[in-house]
């Protein structure tokens, strides 16, 4: 007759529950996995499947009851680690969408906004187009698989333990968040530069021919130049977007490493 003690049951539950929490945190925050169009049942099933594969390879777990305060603190810590890793990659998509917003406003396309189910807000047409391009590149280069590999590696770089989470990890995530603006401006720079030259040319044309209706011809010219520049720059956006994906994955890997490092003492 098979008998199980309470300690063995708690060890089995903790061995699956704590890795599952970190995995579900990443799935909820990461792009593509955390998309609102994906049913919650599919996300949970994917998390359980990954947990059953990763749990046997996880290093030794702390001897804590999952229902105790120590076990609940470990659960919250694992959730924060997974969310932080997924959020690091989400920042990359936010930078690409920000590039589309800058391009839309420069083209005079700000009025063409749509409801975005991911952010529960409004985003421009160019922004959604850039997000779709980024998603296709994300799948084409198997970045989603690399992100899951980084998640599996995080259980080695930052094992499940009851030690407090270091304050360096949130600081690294905040520093990485600055890439939203710098990368977004870099991606939208060709369109912004082309439209700047177009606006300067229209201004000179207005001064040379004051009777010309600049409002009647300026808007279609600006839109035409914007779409033409976007079509010309689109084949060359693959490399910078791929570099951003690599940086996002490295930032996700840096979160567990920073969390495992001891916090520096204040001077």
RAPEHU-V635344 format. One record per run of one state. SS is the DSSP state (H for helix, E for strand, - for the rest). FROM is the first residue (numbers start at 1). LEN is the number of residues. If there is no record, write none. Layout:
ss=SS from=FROM len=LEN
ss=SS from=FROM len=LEN
//
This chain:
ss=- from=1 len=5
ss=H from=6 len=24
ss=- from=30 len=10
ss=H from=40 len=18
ss=- from=58 len=11
ss=H from=69 len=39
ss=- from=108 len=5
ss=E from=113 len=4
ss=- from=117 len=4
ss=E from=121 len=4
ss=H from=125 len=16
ss=- from=141 len=2
ss=H from=143 len=15
ss=- from=158 len=10
ss=H from=168 len=10
ss=- from=178 len=1
ss=H from=179 len=30
ss=- from=209 len=5
ss=H from=214 len=21
ss=- from=235 len=2
ss=H from=237 len=24
ss=- from=261 len=7
//
